[in-house]
Amino acid sequence: MADYLMGCGNQALGIMAGQSFSSPVYLGYVRYPPSHAIPSIVGDPVHYAFHIWDYLAATGSWNGVLNTHPWQPQPDDVLFGQVQLQIWYEFASNGKIDPQHGWNNISADIYFPSRFVTGVAYYPENITSIVDYQKYVCYQLQSNPLNIGIN
């Protein structure tokens, strides 16, 4: 549930930014997991994509932020990190991401803001742009009977 709550908040902020900013706005999620479990400093090994996985991969910090947990990446993990780093570099250098990576800005759909585009990293080599990703889950969370205050 926490993933949806953060995701829905990010979605709302991204749409507002896409309507207001003159520069491109990108909304993205990482769903590509590490090839095998990564030791955690706070509990059980992690088998799924987690909050700083893209950062660890992009910077080659394979032993964690504190460098305390030895972990050996597989070739797809290294590729994922290289692609993430290249995308971040392009964005930092040019203010936009080359469409060859598959990640379109949030307002790329002609019906924006009723429809919006999200980049999702399912695979190590590219990003998949998806229209209205998680839109209906977020809509349900802000509607009765749930209405938990996510706008």
C-alpha positions in Angstrom: 0.0 0.0 0.0 2.9 2.4 0.7 4.1 2.0 -2.8 0.7 3.2 -4.1 0.4 6.0 -1.6 3.8 7.4 -2.7 3.1 6.7 -6.3 -0.2 8.4 -6.3 1.3 11.5 -4.6 4.1 11.5 -7.2 1.6 11.1 -10.0 -0.4 14.1 -8.8 2.7 16.3 -8.4 4.0 15.2 -11.8 0.8 16.2 -13.5 0.8 19.6 -11.8 4.4 20.1 -12.7 3.7 19.0 -16.3 1.0 21.6 -16.5 3.1 24.4 -15.0 6.8 23.9 -16.0 8.1 24.9 -19.4 10.7 22.2 -19.3 9.8 18.5 -19.7 8.7 16.6 -16.6 9.4 12.9 -16.3 7.5 10.5 -14.0 9.1 7.1 -13.5 9.1 3.8 -11.6 11.7 1.1 -11.3 10.2 -2.4 -11.4 13.3 -4.2 -12.6 14.7 -6.1 -9.6 18.2 -7.1 -8.8 19.2 -10.5 -10.4 19.5 -12.0 -6.9 18.8 -10.9 -3.3 20.8 -8.0 -1.9 21.7 -8.0 1.8 19.9 -5.4 3.7 21.1 -3.3 6.7 17.6 -3.3 8.2 16.4 -6.9 7.8 15.9 -9.7 5.3 17.7 -9.7 1.9 15.8 -7.7 -0.7 14.5 -9.7 -3.8 12.6 -6.8 -5.5 13.2 -3.4 -6.9 13.6 -1.0 -3.9 13.9 2.7 -3.3 17.6 3.2 -4.1 18.2 0.2 -6.3 18.5 2.4 -9.4 21.0 4.7 -7.6 23.2 1.8 -6.4 23.2 0.3 -9.9 23.9 3.6 -11.7 26.8 4.4 -9.4 28.1 0.9 -9.2 27.7 0.8 -5.4 27.2 -2.9 -5.4 28.0 -3.3 -1.8 25.4 -0.9 -0.6 25.5 2.8 0.4 27.6 1.9 3.5 29.7 -0.5 1.6 29.2 -3.2 4.2 27.3 -5.9 2.3 29.3 -7.7 -0.4 27.1 -8.4 -3.5 28.1 -9.5 -7.0 26.1 -8.0 -9.8 25.2 -10.0 -12.9 25.6 -8.6 -16.4 22.0 -7.4 -16.6 22.4 -5.5 -13.3 25.5 -3.8 -14.7 23.5 -3.0 -17.9 20.6 -1.6 -15.9 23.0 0.7 -14.0 24.7 1.9 -17.2 21.3 2.7 -18.8 20.1 4.5 -15.7 23.3 6.5 -15.5 23.1 7.5 -19.2 19.5 8.6 -18.8 20.3 10.7 -15.7 23.4 12.2 -17.4 21.3 13.2 -20.5 18.6 14.7 -18.3 21.1 16.7 -16.2 23.0 17.8 -19.3 20.2 18.6 -21.6 17.0 18.9 -19.5 15.4 16.1 -21.4 15.8 12.4 -22.1 16.5 11.0 -25.5 13.4 9.2 -26.8 15.5 6.2 -27.9 15.4 5.1 -24.2 11.6 4.8 -24.4 10.9 7.3 -21.6 8.6 10.0 -22.8 7.7 13.0 -20.7 4.5 13.1 -18.6 2.7 15.4 -21.1 3.6 13.4 -24.3 0.0 12.1 -24.7 -2.1 14.5 -26.7 -4.9 14.3 -24.1 -2.7 15.5 -21.2 -3.6 16.1 -18.4 -6.5 13.7 -18.5 -4.1 11.1 -19.8 -0.4 11.1 -18.8 2.7 9.1 -19.6 4.9 7.3 -17.1 8.3 5.7 -17.7 8.6 2.2 -16.1 11.9 0.3 -15.9 10.8 -3.3 -16.4 14.0 -4.4 -18.2 17.6 -3.5 -17.8 18.1 -2.1 -21.3 15.3 0.4 -21.6 12.3 2.2 -20.2 8.7 1.5 -21.3 6.4 4.5 -21.5 2.9 3.6 -20.3 -0.2 5.8 -20.6 -2.1 6.2 -17.4 0.1 3.9 -15.3 -1.6 3.2 -12.0 -4.1 6.0 -12.7 -7.1 3.8 -11.8 -5.6 2.5 -8.6 -5.0 6.1 -7.5 -8.5 7.1 -8.6 -10.0 4.3 -6.4 -7.9 5.4 -3.4 -9.2 8.9 -3.6 -12.9 7.9 -4.2 -15.5 6.6 -1.8 -15.6 4.2 0.0 -11.8 4.4 0.5 -11.2 8.1 0.1 -8.0 8.1 2.0 -7.1 11.7 1.0 -4.8 11.2 -2.0 -5.5 14.0 -4.4 
